[in-house]
Amino acid sequence: MDITYRGTVYPWHCDHMGHMNVMWYVGKFDEATWQLFSAIGITPAYLRTGNRGMVAVEQKITYRRELRAGDVVVIRSAVLEAKAKTIRFCHRMENAATGEVCATTVITGVHIDTEARRAVALPEEHRAAAQRMTAADFDPGR
């Protein structure tokens, strides 16, 4: 799995119990998503110039360990499946100091035409790049 995010938990990321709030898990996973997409050619320039977009249609998050202010985080990502119009992928968030898995998420994204507002096929080169990044031995969503 490729590293797609490195960051830190700041005090303002934490809730009243002193743990990183769920909104920040989603935000950090989202940043990792854009790094993963960029690696397969789905870049901001591609999306803007081609009137294309990626929309999440399903996301499952599993929380395993709490993160607290000051913890350093690393996210590793992999493609699970690339079809004509969809990409199913996962992220694994780890505490960088301990190596413990703190959360995982599995997301299904759909490639869309932003003007027609409907799903369209991924360019073959993007789908092929996604398939090359497929993790055969890791799928927390199954």
N, C-alpha and C positions, 0 to 999 in steps of 0.2 A: 504494500500500500504506500502510495506517495504522500509525502508531507505537503499539505495544502494550507496550513495555517500555523502560526506561532504567535502567542500573545500572553497577556497577563490578566489576572482577575484583579480589578481595582475595587476599592471600597464601595463605590457607587454602583457596582454590579451586584451587590449583595442585598438580600432581603432582611427582614426583621429578625431572622434566626441566624444571620451571619453567613449564610450560604449564597453562592451565586444564584441569582434569580433565573427562572426558566426563560425569560425573554432574552437573556444574554447567551444562553446555550444556543438558542435558535439563531441569534445574530452571528455568533462565531461560526456556527455550521453554515450559515448563508455566505459568509466571507470565504470559507473553504470551498463552497460550491462554485463560486466564480473563478477561483484558481483552477479547479478541476476542469470546468468548462473551457477556460482559456487554453489549457493544455491540449484539448482535443479540437481546438480551432473555433470554438464558439466564443469569440471575443466581443467586447463592446463595439468595435468597429464593424465586425461582421453583422451584428444585430442591427445597428443603426443604419448602415448602408443598404442592407437587404430587406428592411422592414420585417425583421424576424424577432422572435422573442422565445423565451423559455418560461413555462409556467409550471408550478408545482401542483399536482393533482392529488398527491397522497404523501403523507409524511408520518412516520412512526418514530418516536424517540423513547429510548430506554435509559433511565437514570440509574447509575450504579454506585457512584461515590460522590460525596459533596466536594465542591471546590470552595475555597475561602479566599478572602483578599490576600494578595501577594503570591498566590499559586501561579506557576507558569504552566501554560497549556500548549499542547501540540495536538493537531488534528491530522490524521492520516485518512486518505480517501481512496476509493476504488469504484470502478464501474462494475455493476453486477450483471447488467444486461443492456444491450443496445439494439433496439428494433427500428423499423422504418421511421416512426415518428416519435418514439419515446426512448428515454434513457432512465434506467433504474440504477441508482448508485447509493453508496453508503459512506458515512464518515464515522471515525472512531476518535473520540476526544480522550486524551490521556493527560494525567498529571506528569509534567516533564521531569520532575524531580524523583518521583517514585515509580513511574512507569505504569501506575494503576490506570485501568480503563474507567473513566468517570461517566461517560455517556456514549451511546451509539445512536445513529439515526439512519433510516432507510427512506429514500425519497424517490418518487417517480416524477419525472419532468417530461412535459410535452413540448415539442417544437411547433411554434405557431407562426402564421402570417399575421402581423399586427394590424394590417389594414382590413383583411377579410375576417379576422378574429376566428380563425379555424386552424386545426392541426394540419401541418404539411410535412412532407418527408424531409428528413435531415439530408444534407448533401452527403454523398457517398464517402467523401474524404473524412468528414467529421464522424460518421458512423464507424468507418474503418479504424480511425484513431481511437474511438471509444472502445471498440472491440479489442484493440491491442492492450488497453488498460484494464480489461476485465480480470477480476480476481476470482480465479476458479476455486480457491480454497477458503474464501471468507465470505460469508453472507449472514449477517446477524438478523436478517428479516425473514428467514425461513426456518 
